[in-house]
Amino acid sequence: MIRRPTIIDVARAAGVSKSTVSLVFQKSPAVKAETRAAVLRVMAEMGYVYNRSAANLRSSKVGLIGLVINDLEHLDKILANP
């Protein structure tokens, strides 16, 4: 099985730090346009895909809300009248 490239692999191939690659993902204005282009080019060449869900889980910012309903018989009425 072929190992998927990591953010560290992208950083090494682009000649930048892992933090710089992360800033490219976040579209930070602190990254020069030519550096951003180089990182994006390396990502495309390596087939790296940024997983926003995984990043959110690591930072504890999932952006989801849970809902517990104990009256499933009347679920349609509960959801219709918040």
Phi and psi in radians as a Rosetta constraint file:
Dihedral C 1 N 2 CA 2 C 2 CIRCULARHARMONIC -1.434 0.35
Dihedral N 2 CA 2 C 2 N 3 CIRCULARHARMONIC 2.319 0.35
Dihedral C 2 N 3 CA 3 C 3 CIRCULARHARMONIC -1.337 0.35
Dihedral N 3 CA 3 C 3 N 4 CIRCULARHARMONIC 2.348 0.35
Dihedral C 3 N 4 CA 4 C 4 CIRCULARHARMONIC -1.277 0.35
Dihedral N 4 CA 4 C 4 N 5 CIRCULARHARMONIC 2.514 0.35
Dihedral C 4 N 5 CA 5 C 5 CIRCULARHARMONIC -1.171 0.35
Dihedral N 5 CA 5 C 5 N 6 CIRCULARHARMONIC 2.581 0.35
Dihedral C 5 N 6 CA 6 C 6 CIRCULARHARMONIC -1.890 0.35
Dihedral N 6 CA 6 C 6 N 7 CIRCULARHARMONIC 3.026 0.35
Dihedral C 6 N 7 CA 7 C 7 CIRCULARHARMONIC -1.073 0.35
Dihedral N 7 CA 7 C 7 N 8 CIRCULARHARMONIC -0.563 0.35
Dihedral C 7 N 8 CA 8 C 8 CIRCULARHARMONIC -1.192 0.35
Dihedral N 8 CA 8 C 8 N 9 CIRCULARHARMONIC -0.704 0.35
Dihedral C 8 N 9 CA 9 C 9 CIRCULARHARMONIC -1.065 0.35
Dihedral N 9 CA 9 C 9 N 10 CIRCULARHARMONIC -0.753 0.35
Dihedral C 9 N 10 CA 10 C 10 CIRCULARHARMONIC -1.098 0.35
Dihedral N 10 CA 10 C 10 N 11 CIRCULARHARMONIC -0.793 0.35
Dihedral C 10 N 11 CA 11 C 11 CIRCULARHARMONIC -1.051 0.35
Dihedral N 11 CA 11 C 11 N 12 CIRCULARHARMONIC -0.803 0.35
Dihedral C 11 N 12 CA 12 C 12 CIRCULARHARMONIC -1.086 0.35
Dihedral N 12 CA 12 C 12 N 13 CIRCULARHARMONIC -0.794 0.35
Dihedral C 12 N 13 CA 13 C 13 CIRCULARHARMONIC -1.163 0.35
Dihedral N 13 CA 13 C 13 N 14 CIRCULARHARMONIC -0.568 0.35
Dihedral C 13 N 14 CA 14 C 14 CIRCULARHARMONIC -1.517 0.35
Dihedral N 14 CA 14 C 14 N 15 CIRCULARHARMONIC -0.198 0.35
Dihedral C 14 N 15 CA 15 C 15 CIRCULARHARMONIC 1.292 0.35
Dihedral N 15 CA 15 C 15 N 16 CIRCULARHARMONIC 0.569 0.35
Dihedral C 15 N 16 CA 16 C 16 CIRCULARHARMONIC -2.277 0.35
Dihedral N 16 CA 16 C 16 N 17 CIRCULARHARMONIC 3.065 0.35
Dihedral C 16 N 17 CA 17 C 17 CIRCULARHARMONIC -1.447 0.35
Dihedral N 17 CA 17 C 17 N 18 CIRCULARHARMONIC 2.851 0.35
Dihedral C 17 N 18 CA 18 C 18 CIRCULARHARMONIC -1.059 0.35
Dihedral N 18 CA 18 C 18 N 19 CIRCULARHARMONIC -0.631 0.35
Dihedral C 18 N 19 CA 19 C 19 CIRCULARHARMONIC -1.116 0.35
Dihedral N 19 CA 19 C 19 N 20 CIRCULARHARMONIC -0.667 0.35
Dihedral C 19 N 20 CA 20 C 20 CIRCULARHARMONIC -1.135 0.35
Dihedral N 20 CA 20 C 20 N 21 CIRCULARHARMONIC -0.731 0.35
Dihedral C 20 N 21 CA 21 C 21 CIRCULARHARMONIC -1.071 0.35
Dihedral N 21 CA 21 C 21 N 22 CIRCULARHARMONIC -0.740 0.35
Dihedral C 21 N 22 CA 22 C 22 CIRCULARHARMONIC -1.065 0.35
Dihedral N 22 CA 22 C 22 N 23 CIRCULARHARMONIC -0.723 0.35
Dihedral C 22 N 23 CA 23 C 23 CIRCULARHARMONIC -1.128 0.35
Dihedral N 23 CA 23 C 23 N 24 CIRCULARHARMONIC -0.581 0.35
Dihedral C 23 N 24 CA 24 C 24 CIRCULARHARMONIC -1.105 0.35
Dihedral N 24 CA 24 C 24 N 25 CIRCULARHARMONIC -0.753 0.35
Dihedral C 24 N 25 CA 25 C 25 CIRCULARHARMONIC -1.068 0.35
Dihedral N 25 CA 25 C 25 N 26 CIRCULARHARMONIC -0.634 0.35
Dihedral C 25 N 26 CA 26 C 26 CIRCULARHARMONIC -1.460 0.35
Dihedral N 26 CA 26 C 26 N 27 CIRCULARHARMONIC 0.003 0.35
Dihedral C 26 N 27 CA 27 C 27 CIRCULARHARMONIC 0.992 0.35
Dihedral N 27 CA 27 C 27 N 28 CIRCULARHARMONIC 0.725 0.35
Dihedral C 27 N 28 CA 28 C 28 CIRCULARHARMONIC -1.238 0.35
Dihedral N 28 CA 28 C 28 N 29 CIRCULARHARMONIC 2.374 0.35
Dihedral C 28 N 29 CA 29 C 29 CIRCULARHARMONIC -1.242 0.35
Dihedral N 29 CA 29 C 29 N 30 CIRCULARHARMONIC -0.141 0.35
Dihedral C 29 N 30 CA 30 C 30 CIRCULARHARMONIC -1.285 0.35
Dihedral N 30 CA 30 C 30 N 31 CIRCULARHARMONIC -0.224 0.35
Dihedral C 30 N 31 CA 31 C 31 CIRCULARHARMONIC -1.681 0.35
Dihedral N 31 CA 31 C 31 N 32 CIRCULARHARMONIC 2.239 0.35
Dihedral C 31 N 32 CA 32 C 32 CIRCULARHARMONIC -1.093 0.35
Dihedral N 32 CA 32 C 32 N 33 CIRCULARHARMONIC 2.619 0.35
Dihedral C 32 N 33 CA 33 C 33 CIRCULARHARMONIC -1.024 0.35
Dihedral N 33 CA 33 C 33 N 34 CIRCULARHARMONIC -0.715 0.35
Dihedral C 33 N 34 CA 34 C 34 CIRCULARHARMONIC -1.216 0.35
Dihedral N 34 CA 34 C 34 N 35 CIRCULARHARMONIC -0.587 0.35
Dihedral C 34 N 35 CA 35 C 35 CIRCULARHARMONIC -1.185 0.35
Dihedral N 35 CA 35 C 35 N 36 CIRCULARHARMONIC -0.771 0.35
Dihedral C 35 N 36 CA 36 C 36 CIRCULARHARMONIC -1.012 0.35
Dihedral N 36 CA 36 C 36 N 37 CIRCULARHARMONIC -0.797 0.35
Dihedral C 36 N 37 CA 37 C 37 CIRCULARHARMONIC -1.089 0.35
Dihedral N 37 CA 37 C 37 N 38 CIRCULARHARMONIC -0.712 0.35
Dihedral C 37 N 38 CA 38 C 38 CIRCULARHARMONIC -1.130 0.35
Dihedral N 38 CA 38 C 38 N 39 CIRCULARHARMONIC -0.759 0.35
Dihedral C 38 N 39 CA 39 C 39 CIRCULARHARMONIC -1.126 0.35
Dihedral N 39 CA 39 C 39 N 40 CIRCULARHARMONIC -0.781 0.35
Dihedral C 39 N 40 CA 40 C 40 CIRCULARHARMONIC -1.118 0.35
Dihedral N 40 CA 40 C 40 N 41 CIRCULARHARMONIC -0.639 0.35
Dihedral C 40 N 41 CA 41 C 41 CIRCULARHARMONIC -1.129 0.35
Dihedral N 41 CA 41 C 41 N 42 CIRCULARHARMONIC -0.800 0.35
Dihedral C 41 N 42 CA 42 C 42 CIRCULARHARMONIC -1.096 0.35
Dihedral N 42 CA 42 C 42 N 43 CIRCULARHARMONIC -0.725 0.35
Dihedral C 42 N 43 CA 43 C 43 CIRCULARHARMONIC -1.009 0.35
Dihedral N 43 CA 43 C 43 N 44 CIRCULARHARMONIC -0.795 0.35
Dihedral C 43 N 44 CA 44 C 44 CIRCULARHARMONIC -1.126 0.35
Dihedral N 44 CA 44 C 44 N 45 CIRCULARHARMONIC -0.752 0.35
Dihedral C 44 N 45 CA 45 C 45 CIRCULARHARMONIC -1.105 0.35
Dihedral N 45 CA 45 C 45 N 46 CIRCULARHARMONIC -0.660 0.35
Dihedral C 45 N 46 CA 46 C 46 CIRCULARHARMONIC -1.477 0.35
Dihedral N 46 CA 46 C 46 N 47 CIRCULARHARMONIC -0.251 0.35
Dihedral C 46 N 47 CA 47 C 47 CIRCULARHARMONIC 1.342 0.35
Dihedral N 47 CA 47 C 47 N 48 CIRCULARHARMONIC 0.451 0.35
Dihedral C 47 N 48 CA 48 C 48 CIRCULARHARMONIC -1.305 0.35
Dihedral N 48 CA 48 C 48 N 49 CIRCULARHARMONIC 2.339 0.35
Dihedral C 48 N 49 CA 49 C 49 CIRCULARHARMONIC -2.121 0.35
Dihedral N 49 CA 49 C 49 N 50 CIRCULARHARMONIC 2.147 0.35
Dihedral C 49 N 50 CA 50 C 50 CIRCULARHARMONIC -1.311 0.35
Dihedral N 50 CA 50 C 50 N 51 CIRCULARHARMONIC 2.246 0.35
Dihedral C 50 N 51 CA 51 C 51 CIRCULARHARMONIC -1.822 0.35
Dihedral N 51 CA 51 C 51 N 52 CIRCULARHARMONIC 1.680 0.35
Dihedral C 51 N 52 CA 52 C 52 CIRCULARHARMONIC -1.071 0.35
Dihedral N 52 CA 52 C 52 N 53 CIRCULARHARMONIC -0.664 0.35
Dihedral C 52 N 53 CA 53 C 53 CIRCULARHARMONIC -1.081 0.35
Dihedral N 53 CA 53 C 53 N 54 CIRCULARHARMONIC -0.756 0.35
Dihedral C 53 N 54 CA 54 C 54 CIRCULARHARMONIC -1.130 0.35
Dihedral N 54 CA 54 C 54 N 55 CIRCULARHARMONIC -0.707 0.35
Dihedral C 54 N 55 CA 55 C 55 CIRCULARHARMONIC -1.111 0.35
Dihedral N 55 CA 55 C 55 N 56 CIRCULARHARMONIC -0.722 0.35
Dihedral C 55 N 56 CA 56 C 56 CIRCULARHARMONIC -1.128 0.35
Dihedral N 56 CA 56 C 56 N 57 CIRCULARHARMONIC -0.685 0.35
Dihedral C 56 N 57 CA 57 C 57 CIRCULARHARMONIC -1.109 0.35
Dihedral N 57 CA 57 C 57 N 58 CIRCULARHARMONIC -0.711 0.35
Dihedral C 57 N 58 CA 58 C 58 CIRCULARHARMONIC -1.126 0.35
Dihedral N 58 CA 58 C 58 N 59 CIRCULARHARMONIC -0.591 0.35
Dihedral C 58 N 59 CA 59 C 59 CIRCULARHARMONIC -1.619 0.35
Dihedral N 59 CA 59 C 59 N 60 CIRCULARHARMONIC 0.046 0.35
Dihedral C 59 N 60 CA 60 C 60 CIRCULARHARMONIC 1.117 0.35
Dihedral N 60 CA 60 C 60 N 61 CIRCULARHARMONIC 0.382 0.35
Dihedral C 60 N 61 CA 61 C 61 CIRCULARHARMONIC -2.026 0.35
Dihedral N 61 CA 61 C 61 N 62 CIRCULARHARMONIC 1.410 0.35
Dihedral C 61 N 62 CA 62 C 62 CIRCULARHARMONIC -1.420 0.35
Dihedral N 62 CA 62 C 62 N 63 CIRCULARHARMONIC -0.590 0.35
Dihedral C 62 N 63 CA 63 C 63 CIRCULARHARMONIC 1.362 0.35
Dihedral N 63 CA 63 C 63 N 64 CIRCULARHARMONIC 0.433 0.35
Dihedral C 63 N 64 CA 64 C 64 CIRCULARHARMONIC -2.038 0.35
Dihedral N 64 CA 64 C 64 N 65 CIRCULARHARMONIC 2.655 0.35
Dihedral C 64 N 65 CA 65 C 65 CIRCULARHARMONIC -2.117 0.35
Dihedral N 65 CA 65 C 65 N 66 CIRCULARHARMONIC 2.325 0.35
Dihedral C 65 N 66 CA 66 C 66 CIRCULARHARMONIC -1.638 0.35
Dihedral N 66 CA 66 C 66 N 67 CIRCULARHARMONIC 2.649 0.35
Dihedral C 66 N 67 CA 67 C 67 CIRCULARHARMONIC -2.388 0.35
Dihedral N 67 CA 67 C 67 N 68 CIRCULARHARMONIC 2.177 0.35
Dihedral C 67 N 68 CA 68 C 68 CIRCULARHARMONIC -1.939 0.35
Dihedral N 68 CA 68 C 68 N 69 CIRCULARHARMONIC 2.144 0.35
Dihedral C 68 N 69 CA 69 C 69 CIRCULARHARMONIC -2.168 0.35
Dihedral N 69 CA 69 C 69 N 70 CIRCULARHARMONIC 2.189 0.35
Dihedral C 69 N 70 CA 70 C 70 CIRCULARHARMONIC -1.771 0.35
Dihedral N 70 CA 70 C 70 N 71 CIRCULARHARMONIC 0.060 0.35
Dihedral C 70 N 71 CA 71 C 71 CIRCULARHARMONIC -2.148 0.35
Dihedral N 71 CA 71 C 71 N 72 CIRCULARHARMONIC 1.353 0.35
Dihedral C 71 N 72 CA 72 C 72 CIRCULARHARMONIC -1.258 0.35
Dihedral N 72 CA 72 C 72 N 73 CIRCULARHARMONIC -0.360 0.35
Dihedral C 72 N 73 CA 73 C 73 CIRCULARHARMONIC -1.091 0.35
Dihedral N 73 CA 73 C 73 N 74 CIRCULARHARMONIC -0.611 0.35
Dihedral C 73 N 74 CA 74 C 74 CIRCULARHARMONIC -1.981 0.35
Dihedral N 74 CA 74 C 74 N 75 CIRCULARHARMONIC 0.529 0.35
Dihedral C 74 N 75 CA 75 C 75 CIRCULARHARMONIC -1.011 0.35
Dihedral N 75 CA 75 C 75 N 76 CIRCULARHARMONIC -0.737 0.35
Dihedral C 75 N 76 CA 76 C 76 CIRCULARHARMONIC -1.071 0.35
Dihedral N 76 CA 76 C 76 N 77 CIRCULARHARMONIC -0.659 0.35
Dihedral C 76 N 77 CA 77 C 77 CIRCULARHARMONIC -1.255 0.35
Dihedral N 77 CA 77 C 77 N 78 CIRCULARHARMONIC -0.648 0.35
Dihedral C 77 N 78 CA 78 C 78 CIRCULARHARMONIC -1.128 0.35
Dihedral N 78 CA 78 C 78 N 79 CIRCULARHARMONIC -0.786 0.35
Dihedral C 78 N 79 CA 79 C 79 CIRCULARHARMONIC -1.284 0.35
Dihedral N 79 CA 79 C 79 N 80 CIRCULARHARMONIC -0.470 0.35
Dihedral C 79 N 80 CA 80 C 80 CIRCULARHARMONIC -1.361 0.35
Dihedral N 80 CA 80 C 80 N 81 CIRCULARHARMONIC -0.443 0.35
Dihedral C 80 N 81 CA 81 C 81 CIRCULARHARMONIC -2.192 0.35
Dihedral N 81 CA 81 C 81 N 82 CIRCULARHARMONIC 1.405 0.35
